Amino acid sequence: MHSVKELLYSKSAIKDVTVAGWVRTVRDMKNIYFIELNDGSTVRNIQIVFEQDEDLLKKLETLTTASSIKVKGDLVESPKPEQKWEIKGKELTVYCITPAEEYPLQKKRHSFEFLRTIAHLRPRTNTFGSVFRVRSTIAYAIHDFFQKNGFFYIHTPIITTSDCEGAGQMFQVTTLNMEEVAKSGKLNYEEDFFGKKAYLTVSGQLEVENFAQALSKVYTFGPTFRAENSNTSRHLAEFWMIEPEMAFFELEDNMQLAESFIKYIVKFTLDRHTDEFEFFDKWVEQGLLKRLDNVLSSTFEKITYTQAIEILLKSNKKFDFPVSWGIDMQSEHERFLTEEYFKKPVFVTDYPFSIKAFYMKRNSDGKTVRAMDLLVPEIGEIIGGSQREDDLSMLLKNIEEKGLNKQDYWWYIDQRKYGSVPHSGFGLGFERTIQFITGMKNIRDVIPFFRVPGSAEF
């Protein structure tokens, strides 16, 4: 069995090929049937030509869009200038005839909003088939980068009792009968499955940091969950995160790794999906290829948070969210910096301690931390990271100032007692990365089945 992609990129004609897939279009041109077939291996279809004969005619007449078939024939040169090869069909096996009048994906351009209502079928469209092929390759590129650079892949727990970000926006996990609790008015977590409150993880960072203290360079890549009531094009309740942690890395090392990482996965993916990126550049974001080429060819800008605020204030641009030192910059601020001011990705460093997490290392001024966010055009923040606080007394002070219970983090604190070293890390949102690389505008359109407030279909 050959894939459509293999045949389209063949260097020569081939006798007796077999290919299977789904009919995109079928045309009866008097004595010849033309079938456009796709098997999901590429955004492109291959044309199959059947000359009518009595044995095949009954099968060919029944074919509809999305019907599943297998074809045997010869790969021959195509007279179509846009396609080098086509298949001269000799045998046809029909697996399933799709009822044309019931099939939701008719021959027209459907809105992404509509396709979200039939997320189980949207991978059959050109756009979403391309997105999920690229998603698979980006995931592979991530592992490839870290494995080539001496990192170890650590599997961190999905169920946790600690809040990495200290924000409290967590999904609780319980086996307690809430109907009985409501009736009795008694809630005792000591009777719960884990004997205490437990949650779905918001990040694997704290756990993977422990392994950096032993294995030096590690990363985790898995699902994370945030019970944040945000109905935006940038937020999901369930999403994937890539989180490397490196012993003996300071902030500058962290940024250098992040820049190399982003450039690696962009180039890796572009090199393997020429057809998909031509499609994205034409139908999803015109100028996408030029933007990605700019990412590869430019040196990412580095500015401090204070400098970023000064640039925003001096721009005299009217933002929906007013600008002042101490704010948590919004997407509109981040996109101004990357799209209008610098016109390339930007690292912003040294954020106020008040808006960052407890584990970030304080600067000597006491007001800011050794944090770094990578902002990119079209998205805004794509990476958040920092040098971690390696001094025990300062970590305890941070926990106290953030109003957290140090007992919840006893095992994390322990690491600062036994051979603590400078170390750094960052988190990369996988879905935002896919948005950035494909040009897709809504994060719900780059994950197979999206989970957002009020919606957990499929």
N, C-alpha and C positions, 0 to 999 in steps of 0.2 A: 504494500500500500504506500502510495506517495502522498505527500501533502501538497496542497495548492501552491504554497510558497516555494517548495522544492522545484516544482514543475515550471513555475513562472521564471525562476532564476536558473533553469537548466542551461548548460552551455551547448547542448546539441539536441537534435531530435531523438526520441526514444520510442522504440516499438513496444507494444503491449504494456501500457501503464494502467494502474488501477488507482482511482481516487474516489473518495466518498465525502458527502457533505450535504448542504442544504441549498435548494434552488432559490436564487435571488430573483431571477426573471426567466421566463420561457416565452419564445416567440415562434410562431408557425409561419414560415415564409414559403408558402406553396409546397414544394417538395422537400424542404429542409427545415429542421427544428434547431433553434439556437438556444442553448441553456447557459445562463451565467451561474456558476457554482462557487460557493464559498464554504470552507471547512473550518474557519476560525484561525487558521495559521497566519493570515495576513489580511489587511484591509482590502486587498485587491481580489477580484474574482477571476476565474479562468473560464474561457468560453469553450463550450462543448458543442460540436456540430454533429447532428444525426441526420443522415439521409434516410428518408422514410422507406420502410419496408413493412410488409403486412405483420410480421412478428413483433415489431417494435411499436407500430402505430397506436395500438390500443393503450400501451403504457404511456407513450408520449402525450396522448390526448388528455390524460388524467392529471398531468403534472400542474401544480400550482405553486405560488410563492411559499417558501418555507417547507415544502415537501422534502423528505430525506431520501437520498438515492446513492447508489454506487454505480460507477461507470468504468468499463474497461474499453481501452482504445489505444490509439497511437498519438504521441505528442508530435505535432507537425508545426511548421512555420505558419503564422497567422497572416492573412492579408491586411488585418487591422494595424494601422501604423502605431497605435498606442499600446499594442500588446504583441510581443514577439512570438508567443506560442499559443496554440489552442489544441484541443483534443478532438481527434476524429473518432467519434464514438462507434463502438462495435457491439457492446453488450450493455444492458441497463437492468439494474436491480432496483426495485422500488420498495423502500422500507415503510414509508408512511405518507399518505396524501393528506395535506393540511386543508381543512375546509376553508376555502378562500373568503367566504362571507363572514366567518367568525374570527379570522386572524386579526388581532389588534394592530399589527404593524403593516398598514397598507402602504402603497407606493406613493408616499408623500413625506414631507419633512415634519416630524413630530417635535413638539416643544419638550424641553428637558423636564418641565413641570409634569407634563402628561406621562413621560417615561418613568418618572419616579413612582407613579401609581402602579406600574407594571414592571417593577424592578427585576422580577424573575425572568422577564423577556428582553430587557434592554441590552444585555450583552450581544444580542443578535443584530443590533444596529451597527453601522459603520463606526459611529463615534464611540460607543461604549465598548465594542469589541476592541477598538484601538486602545482605549484607556486601560482596559484590564490586561491586555498584552504588555503594555508599557509598565503597568504597576508590577507585574511579575518580574520583569527585567530589572526594574529599580531595586526591588527586594534582593534579587541575586547580586546586583552591583554592590549593595551595602555590605553583604557578607563577604564578597570578594575583596573589597577594599580593606576591611578590618583583618581578614585572614592573611592577606599579603603583607600587612603592616605589623604582624606579630601580636594581634589581640586574641584573647580567648572569649568565646561566646558563653555567657552565663544566663541560665534560665531563672528569672526572678519570680516570686510568687504572685499569683493573681489575687489571692485572698490575703489581707494584711490587717494588722491592728493599729498601724501608725499612719498618720497623715503627712506625707512628704512635704507638701506645700504649706501645710498649716492653715489652709483656707476653709476646711470643714465641708467642702462640696463633694461628699463621698456617698456612694451607694452602699447601703448597709446590707450585710448578708446575715440571715437568721433562719433558724428552723423552728422558732417559737410560733405557736398558733396565735396569730394576732386577733382572731375572732374571740378566742378564749381570754386573751389579755384584755380586750375591750370590755368583755363582760365582767371580769373580776376586778379590773382596775389595777392589777398587780403585774409588774414587769421586772423579772429577775434574770439578768443576763448570765448569772452563774449557772442557770439551768439551760442555757443555750448550747449549741453544738460545740463551740470552742471555749465555753466557760467565761466569755467576756464579749464585748462588742467587737464585731469584725466587719470589714468593708472590702469592696472591690478596689484594687490599687489605682491610685492616680499617677503613680510613677514607680519605676523599679530602681530609681537612683540610689536611695539610701542602702538598699540591699546590695546592689552591684558595687557600691563604694567599698564595702567590706572586702570584696574580692580583689579590688585594686591594691589593697594594703598587703596582699599576699602574692598576687600574680602580676602586678605592675600595670599591665594594659588589658582592660576587659571591656566588654560591651554587652548590652541586653537589647533585644528587639522583640517587642510583644505588645499585646493589647493593653490599653489603659482606659480608665473610666472617670468621667467627671459629671457630677449631678448639678451642672451649671445651667440655669434656665436661660440659655442664650439661643434665640432663633435667628442666627445670622448665617451668611454664606461661608463663614470661617470656623464654625464650631460644630462639634459632634459630641454626643454623650459617650460614645465608644469609638476609640481610634487607636492607631498604632504609634509607638514611639521607639526611636533609636536612641540609646543612651550609653555613650562611651565614658569611661572613667580611667584616668591615667595617673599613676603615682609619679612623683618627681616632675610633674608638669605645672608650670605657672601660667598666668593668664595669657601671655604672649604665645606660649607653646600651644595653648588651647585654641587660640584663634587661627594659628597657622594650620593646625590639624583640621579644623572646621572648614577652612577655605579649600584645602587640598581635597577633602572629602566631598564637598559639594561639586567641585569641578570634575572629580573622578566619576561620580555617578551620572552627571549630565553627559559627559563624553561617552561613557560606556553605553548609555541608553541610546543616544543619537546614532552611534555607530551600528547599532543592531536593529534599528527601526526606521530606515529611510522612508519607506512607504507611509508609515503611520505619521511621521513628522511632516511629510509633504501634505498629508490630509489635514492635520491640525493647523498647519500654516495657512491653508486655504479656507478651511471651514470653521475653525474654532477661534484662533487669534491670528489675524494677519500681522506678519512681522515677528512671529514667534521664533523662527530660526535665527533671525538677526539678533533678537534679544538674548537667546541662549549662546550664540557665538560671542556676544559682548561679555557674558559671564565668564566664558572660557578664556578670553583674551585680556581681560582687565585684572588689575590688582585691586582687591576689595579695599574700600576706604575704611579708615579707622578714626573715630572721633569719640570724645567723652560725652556722657549724658549732658553735662553742662554746656558743652559746645553745641550739641544738638538743639537744646532749648534756645540758645542764643540765635541760632540760624532760623528757627521757627519764628521767634519774636521779630527778628529783623526782616522777615519776608513780607510782613504786612498783609499776609494772606488771612482771610477770614475763615477760621476753622469752626466746625460745629462744637468742638470741645476746646475751651479756652486754654491757652498755653501759659504755664508758669513753672518755675523750678519746684520739683517735688511731685508733679503729676506723673501718673503712669501713662506713657504716650499711647495714643490710640492709633488705629490703622491709618486714619487720614494723615496723621503726623509722620508715621513711618513711610507711607507711600510718597509723601511730598519729598522727603529726604532722598529716597531712592529713585524716584521717577522724574522729579523736576529739578532738584538741586544737584545731586551727584550723578544721576543717570547710570547708576550701577549699584551692586550690593554694598552695604555699609555695615561695619561693626560699630555698635555703640557700647561704650564701656563705662564703668564707674558710676553706677546708678545709686540713688539714695537708698540707704539701708531700710528706710520706712516702707518702701514698696517692693522689697525683695525678700527672699526666704531666709530663714534663720541660719542655714548652713553655709552661707556665702562669707568669704573672708573680708573683714573690715579693712579699709584703707587707714592710713595714719591720721587722716582728718577726723575719723570717728563718725562721719556723716554718710560716707559712701562705701560701697563694697566693690570687690574686684569681680564684678559681673560683666558679662558680654552678651549682647543680643545681636544676631545677624539679621539684618533687614534686607529684603529683596524686592525688586519691582513686581507689581501686580498683587503681591501677597501682604507685604509688611514683615512682621517677625516670623522667621522660619526656624531659627535656632535660639534657644536660651541656655546660657551656661555661666560658669564662674570658676574661679579658684575657690576651693572649699576651705572652710575654717579648720586648720589643723592644730590650733592651740586650744587645749582643754579649757582653760579658764575663760577664754573669749567665747568659745562655743556655749558654755554654760551661761554666760552673760547674755548672749544672743537669744537663747531659749527663754530665759527669764523675761527679757524685754519684749519678746513676741507673745508673752502670756501663755506659753506652752508648758505642759507637764513633763518635766525631765524624766520621770519614770517611764513615760511612753517611749523614750528614746534611749534607754539605758544601754542597749547593745550597740547603738550608734556612737554614744559617748565613750564606750569602752575602747573603741579603736584609737582614741586620742591618748590613751594611757600606755599603750604598748607599741613603741616604735613608730609613732606618728611622723608623717612626712608631708611636705607640700604636695598637693594633688589637685587635679582639676577635672572637669567634665562638662558635658552639655547634653541637651535633649533636642532631638530633631523630630518634628511632627511629620510622620510618614505621608499622611494625606495632603498636608500643605505642600510637601515636596512634590507630590504628583501634580497638584494644581500648578505649581510653579513651572514644572517641566512640560506639561501638556497644554497649558493655557486655559484649562477649564476654570470657570469662574465660581462655581459653587462646590463646596467640599462634599456635599451629599452625592455628587456625581463622580467621585473618584474612589468610593468604597462600595463593595458589592451590595450590602444591605445597610442603609444608614439608620442610626439610632439617634433621635433628637427628641426634645420635650414633646410629649403627646403622640409620639409615633415609634412603634417598634414592630412594624409589619414584617412578614416573611420570616 
